[in-house]
Amino acid sequence: MSAATPLQRTLPLRAGTRGSPLALIQTRGVLDALQRFCPAEEHVIRTTGDVVQDRKLEELGGKGLFAKEIHEALAAGRIDLAVHSLKDLETELPAGIVLGCVLAREDARDALVLGAGCEAVDPATPFACLPYGAVVGTASVRRQAQLLHARPDLRIVTLRGNVNTRLAKLANGDCAATVLALAGLARLGMADRASVVLDPAVMVPAAGQGIVGVTVREDDTRLRDMLTRIEDAEAKAASTAERGVLAALDGSCRTPIGAHARVVGGELHLTGLVARGDGSFLLKRNLHGAMGDAARIGAALGASLRADSPPDLFG
């Protein structure tokens, strides 16, 4: 579908989003930023990833299931733009859809949230407080691999749903602990629920974690230009490098991959990780360079990780 001209476009702009409390908070942040240029409103779209809660994402086809129906609506012209947690956005977008901008990053780190009976936490060894054989709930193969690499005795169970749902399951005793993105807790006003914030050296975050991304039709040049005015340069560099690691590794949705970039004084510092789901193999490397070389740095680090990893990880 061709992009609408300014005279043909229906106002306010229609921003597609998932309907979870966190997704709506993130979308309203984008809408507030856009109000300087153009009125916009949210349009909630249910995705397969939201509807099916009792199976692991890799069994359903991967994290792209949080965007599939939204991108179909965008391609069909039923919405004008779409707002996503960047970590849930697939590396290769559907034809005709591009990443229009990213907003300033919230804290990228993961947080360990403990249930009753696990209170004493040393940030240097945060998993030591968990009893032998403790049950930890997560739906992330990246978190699972790093947890099992540190503590092979742990039992990992699938824990899906929005933040409130997962915290309720933790409170009900479904597991002894869970790991959540600190950004999500912070945006929901629940950062105090974190028992300990995990240093990226202990738990490498997901690529794009804490960043809100906006997708748009590729041929909607006027809207793409507008979105560049609300983009954050450091988040753009970090996300470019992190997604570059993903693209170079080209792992399946079952491949545990992490990537975390920081910009310090104009220099980009990137950490990448690839692992086996059971934690028996884990490779972590770092690379740094100029912020303007984010794409090259991400691709180079991803290629280095892939070259020294077992080939079967990427099948």
Secondary structure in CASP SS format (residue, H / E / C, confidence):
PFRMAT SS
TARGET T0000
AUTHOR 0000-0000-0000
METHOD secondary structure of the structure
MODEL  1
M C 1.00
S C 1.00
A C 1.00
A C 1.00
T C 1.00
P C 1.00
L C 1.00
Q C 1.00
R C 1.00
T C 1.00
L C 1.00
P C 1.00
L E 1.00
R E 1.00
A E 1.00
G E 1.00
T E 1.00
R C 1.00
G C 1.00
S C 1.00
P H 1.00
L H 1.00
A H 1.00
L H 1.00
I H 1.00
Q H 1.00
T H 1.00
R H 1.00
G H 1.00
V H 1.00
L H 1.00
D H 1.00
A H 1.00
L H 1.00
Q C 1.00
R C 1.00
F C 1.00
C C 1.00
P C 1.00
A E 1.00
E E 1.00
E E 1.00
H E 1.00
V E 1.00
I C 1.00
R C 1.00
T C 1.00
T H 1.00
G H 1.00
D H 1.00
V H 1.00
V C 1.00
Q C 1.00
D C 1.00
R C 1.00
K C 1.00
L H 1.00
E H 1.00
E H 1.00
L H 1.00
G C 1.00
G C 1.00
K H 1.00
G H 1.00
L H 1.00
F H 1.00
A C 1.00
K H 1.00
E H 1.00
I H 1.00
H H 1.00
E H 1.00
A H 1.00
L H 1.00
A H 1.00
A C 1.00
G C 1.00
R C 1.00
I C 1.00
D C 1.00
L E 1.00
A E 1.00
V E 1.00
H E 1.00
S E 1.00
L H 1.00
K H 1.00
D H 1.00
L C 1.00
E C 1.00
T C 1.00
E C 1.00
L C 1.00
P C 1.00
A C 1.00
G C 1.00
I E 1.00
V E 1.00
L E 1.00
G E 1.00
C E 1.00
V E 1.00
L C 1.00
A C 1.00
R C 1.00
E C 1.00
D C 1.00
A C 1.00
R C 1.00
D E 1.00
A E 1.00
L E 1.00
V E 1.00
L E 1.00
G C 1.00
A C 1.00
G C 1.00
C C 1.00
E C 1.00
A C 1.00
V C 1.00
D C 1.00
P C 1.00
A C 1.00
T C 1.00
P H 1.00
F H 1.00
A H 1.00
C H 1.00
L C 1.00
P C 1.00
Y C 1.00
G C 1.00
A C 1.00
V E 1.00
V E 1.00
G E 1.00
T C 1.00
A C 1.00
S C 1.00
V H 1.00
R H 1.00
R H 1.00
Q H 1.00
A H 1.00
Q H 1.00
L H 1.00
L H 1.00
H H 1.00
A H 1.00
R C 1.00
P C 1.00
D C 1.00
L C 1.00
R E 1.00
I E 1.00
V E 1.00
T C 1.00
L C 1.00
R C 1.00
G C 1.00
N C 1.00
V H 1.00
N H 1.00
T H 1.00
R H 1.00
L H 1.00
A H 1.00
K H 1.00
L H 1.00
A H 1.00
N C 1.00
G C 1.00
D C 1.00
C C 1.00
A C 1.00
A E 1.00
T E 1.00
V E 1.00
L E 1.00
A E 1.00
L H 1.00
A H 1.00
G H 1.00
L H 1.00
A H 1.00
R H 1.00
L C 1.00
G C 1.00
M C 1.00
A H 1.00
D H 1.00
R H 1.00
A C 1.00
S C 1.00
V E 1.00
V E 1.00
L E 1.00
D C 1.00
P C 1.00
A C 1.00
V C 1.00
M C 1.00
V C 1.00
P C 1.00
A C 1.00
A C 1.00
G C 1.00
Q C 1.00
G C 1.00
I C 1.00
V E 1.00
G E 1.00
V E 1.00
T E 1.00
V E 1.00
R E 1.00
E C 1.00
D C 1.00
D C 1.00
T H 1.00
R H 1.00
L H 1.00
R H 1.00
D H 1.00
M H 1.00
L H 1.00
T H 1.00
R C 1.00
I C 1.00
E C 1.00
D C 1.00
A H 1.00
E H 1.00
A H 1.00
K H 1.00
A H 1.00
A H 1.00
S H 1.00
T H 1.00
A H 1.00
E H 1.00
R H 1.00
G H 1.00
V H 1.00
L H 1.00
A H 1.00
A H 1.00
L H 1.00
D C 1.00
G C 1.00
S C 1.00
C C 1.00
R C 1.00
T C 1.00
P C 1.00
I E 1.00
G E 1.00
A E 1.00
H E 1.00
A E 1.00
R E 1.00
V E 1.00
V E 1.00
G C 1.00
G C 1.00
E E 1.00
L E 1.00
H E 1.00
L E 1.00
T E 1.00
G E 1.00
L E 1.00
V E 1.00
A E 1.00
R C 1.00
G C 1.00
D C 1.00
G C 1.00
S C 1.00
F C 1.00
L E 1.00
L E 1.00
K E 1.00
R E 1.00
N E 1.00
L E 1.00
H E 1.00
G E 1.00
A E 1.00
M H 1.00
G H 1.00
D H 1.00
A H 1.00
A H 1.00
R H 1.00
I H 1.00
G H 1.00
A H 1.00
A H 1.00
L H 1.00
G H 1.00
A H 1.00
S H 1.00
L H 1.00
R H 1.00
A H 1.00
D C 1.00
S C 1.00
P C 1.00
P H 1.00
D H 1.00
L H 1.00
F H 1.00
G C 1.00
END
